[in-house]
């Protein structure tokens, strides 16, 4: 019983770690491309 619980918790931990890593990568990508995107939108909409 305890082995199954440990295995599940490790799997959940890995899953949550992968999700967090993906979110961080998306945020980093948006921060890197965000400046270009905001500049492009400002130019496009004449802000």
N, C-alpha and C positions, 0 to 999 in steps of 0.2 A: 504494500500500500504506500509506504513512504517513498519507495523507489519511483513508483508511478507519479506521485505528486512532485517529486524533485524533477523528473523528466519533463513534466508539463510546465513547471515553473521556468525551467531553463528554456524550453521552446518559446514560451510567452515572452521571456526576457529578450531572446534573440529577435523575435518578431517586433517587439516594441523598439528595440535598438535599430532594426532595419527601417522601420517607419520613421523614427526620429532622424536617422541619417538621410533618408529621402527628403524629409521636410527641410532639413538644413541645406541640402543641395539645391532644392527648389528656391529657397530664400536667397541663398548665395547667388544663384543664377539671376534671380529677379533684381538683386542689388547691383550685379555687374551690368546687366542689360537695362536696368531701370532708368539709369541716367540717359542712355541713348533713346529709350522709348519716350521718356518725358520730353526730351529735347525735340524729338520728331513730332510728337503730338502738339507741343507748343508751337512749332513751326507750321504744322499743318493747319491748326485752328487759329493761328495768328494771335496767340496769347501774349 
